[in-house]
Structures are given as structure tokens and as C-alpha cells.
Amino acid sequence: MSDTVVEPISESLQQQVVEQTYAFIAQAEHYFNCEFKRIPVAFDLIGLSVGMFVSDSDGQCIRYNPWIFAKYFEENLRDTVPHEVAHYIVACRHAPKRGRKRVKPHGPEWQQIMQLFGANPQVTCEYDFTGVPQRRQQRYVYYCECREHEVSATVHNRIQRRRAQYVCQYCDAGLRRRKPKSLQPEDVQTTVKEVLVPEGQNAPARRVLQQLELF
């Protein structure tokens, strides 16, 4: 097996991805008859996350993994780009408000937009990640009311610095370090990913943990 690290996509290919991202936003504008801001697009993801829509106190952006795009450019242009744009459009149209139930990250609203884009509404992908740089982080154990979550150092630091709140997608309870007495050994869940769910501008960002490779 080769240990050669994949080269990230070139600036010209990055520009194609940005143009495709904005083309999908324009398509949503035409369908919903409203304007959506052209948010920044970054190529700074590392590890096994292919793409991620982020909305927090610093603003909104779409992030892509330039190494995975380099290995599977056409597949990600076809699948990952509309996937993340659909998250952005859902966030714009269904922003959480007091008294309004939060929509699921890959619920009917997101699936509708993926169908509008003519894209496959899948939430995982099967790629060979050989040569893709991996992020090595210390893991921390947190608990909700129904299971155990193993989270990254990034998530741990956000919680400790009160920059974000994280909840379990299954029981909607906030994460904490102390194990509840009611939690049974078979309830352990050690592989989780995070999906950002924006709240009010004056409140800490609220994040939902779930098992996903695409965000």
C-alpha cells in the first residue's frame, strides 16, 4: 500500500467547486423566488469529513476537504456540493425560532431541496481514504440521557469554553461529563459526528451529534 499523500485540488478546480456551489444557490433562488447570500466557500477540512455547512456566531460558510475532492472530484462535485448547499438553504428557510420545532438535518426539508437539485439524498459515502491526511485528536467521553458520546478535542474545547452547546439527536438532551445513573452499558455509542444547527444570534451555537460522514 502506498504511503503517498494525495495532493489537494488545484486553485482552478477549487474555482469550479465554488462556481458549482453558487450555481446550486442560484437554482434554489429561482425555485423559492427569494435571494440567498453567497456565503464563503473554504477548502480547509481535514480527515474523513468530505464537506460541512457551518453556521455559528462567526457567520456561515461551506467547507470542503481538498484532499478527498482531489481523489473523487467528479463524485463530490455531483454529490457533496448539492448536499452542503441544501443544508445552507434549509438553514435559511427554517432557522430555529422560539416555539418552532427544529428540523432534522437530513429530514424532508433537506431531501426536498436535494430532489430539486437532481441529487442523490444520501448521507454517507464509501471512499478509499488512502493518502488522505488524517486529523489525530484526543477523544473525550460525554453523556446524554440515553448513551455515551466520544467527541473530538475540538468539540470538548467548545463546550468547556461555552462557545457551543451540543445535544443528542436521539433524546435531545445536552451533553455532560458525568454519567447518568440510568445509563446502561448497552447504551454506549462511541462513534459520533456533529451537525451544526444554528440558534439565535445572541445564543451559543447549538450542535446535534449523529452518525454521519457527510455533513
N, C-alpha and C positions, 0 to 999 in steps of 0.2 A: 504493500500500500504506500502511495506517495505521501510524503510529508510536506509537499509544496503548498504554500499558502496561495489561495486564489487572489488574483488582483481585483480590486474593486472596479466597478464600471467607470468608464471614462466620463469626462465632462460632457461630451457630445451625447452620450447615452443618458446621462442624468437629465440633460435638457429634454430629451424625448419623453422621459418619465414625467417630468414637470408638465410638459405640454399635454400629455395624456391625462394627467390629474386634473388640469384645468378644463380640458375638453369634457370630462365627465361632470364637473361642476356646472359648466355651461349647459349641458344636456339636462341637468336637474332644474336649472333656472327656467329653461324653456317649458319643461313639463309642469312645474309648480307655479309658473308665472310670477316669480319673485327673484330678487338678487341674493346671491351668496358671495361673501367675501373670498377673494383669492388668498387663502392663508399660506404661510410659508411652507415650503417643502424642504426637508433636510435628509441627508444621506449619512446618518450617524449612528444607526442601530448596529449593535454587535451581538454575536451569539446566534441563537436559533430563532429569534423573532424576525419575521420577514418584513412586517410593516406594523405601524401603530399610529392611530389617531390620538392626539393628546389635547386635552382642554383643561387648563388649570389657571391659577391666579396670574401666571405669566403670559397667558394668551392661548391661542390654538395653533396647532401645526400638524402636519403629517410627516412621519418619519419612516424611512425605508432603510433596509440593510443592503449596502452597496456590494457586499461580497456574495450574498445569495442571489441578488439580481444579476451579478456577473455570470453565475453558473446557470441560472434559469431565467434569462432575460425575457424571452417571449412569454413564458408561462406567467411570470409575475406582472408583466405589462397587461396581460389578459385578465388575471385573477386578483392579484394583490391590490393593484391600483384602484379598481372599482370597489373592492372590499373596504378600503380605508376611506375613500370618498363617501361611500354610503354611510359609514359611521359619522362622518362630519355632517352630512345632510340631516341625518336623524337627530344629531345633537342640536342643530339649528332649529329644526321644526318641533322638537319635543323636549326642549330644555326643562329640567325638573323645576316645578313650582310648588309652592305650598298648597296642599290639598290635591295635587295631581300625582297619580301613581307613576313611578319611574318605569320607563320602557326597558325591556330586556335588550342586552347588547346585540343579540342576533335574532330578535323577535320579528313579528310580522312587519313592523315598520321598516326594519333594515332589509328584510327579504323582498319587500315591495320595490325598494329602490334598486336592489341588485337585479331584479327582473326587468326593471326599466332600463338598466344599463345592458341588458342581454348577457349578464354574467352569471356564473355558477355560484349559488349562495352556499358555498362550503365554508367551514370554519377551521379546517385543518388541512395540512398539506403533507405529502410524503416526498421528501427530497433526500438526496445523498449529500450530507454536510461535510464530506471530506474536503479539507483545505480551507474551510470557513473558520475564521478566528473565533475562539470561544471566550466568553467572559467568565472568569473564575471569581466567584464571590462567596463569602461566608454566608451560610444559611442560618436563619433564626426561626424558632418554633413559636407560633402564636395559636390561640384557641378562639373559637366562637362557641356557640351553644351546641353545635352538632358534630364538630370534627376538629382535627388538628391541621394547621396550615404551616408548611415550611416556606418561608419567604426569603427574598434576597436581602442583602445588606442595604440596598437602595431603599426598599420598602421599609425595612426596620428603621433606618435613619429618618425617613419622612414621618413615620409615626412618632418616634421619640422627640423629634423637633416640632411636633404638632403642625406640620405643613400639610398633612393629609389625614383623612380618616378612611379606613378600609373596612368593608363589610363582606360577609359570606353571601354568595349568591343563592345559597340554599335556605338559610334560616334568617338572613338579613340582619344578623347580629354583628356588632362591632368586634374587631379582633382585640385580644388582650393576651398578656404574657402568662397569667395564672390559669391553670387548667380547671375547668368547672368540675364539681364533684359528680355531676350527672353524666359526664362524658365517658363512654365505654371504650375499651381497647379497639374493638372492631370499627369504631367511628373514625379512625385515623385516616387523614388524606394528606399525603406528603408531596404531591406534585400539583402546584397551582400556578396559574398565570394571572396577570392583572389586566383589567379593562377599565379605563378611566371614564367615570360618569360625572359630568360637571354639575356643580350645585350653584347657589347664588354667588355673585362676585365677591361678597364680603365674608363668605363662609369658606372654611378649608375645603380643598378638593376632596371629593368622596370617591373611593375606588372600590370596585367589586372584584373579588377573586373568583376565577373559574379556570377550568382546564382547557386551554386553547394554545395553538401555535400561531395562528393569525389573530391580529387584534383589530 
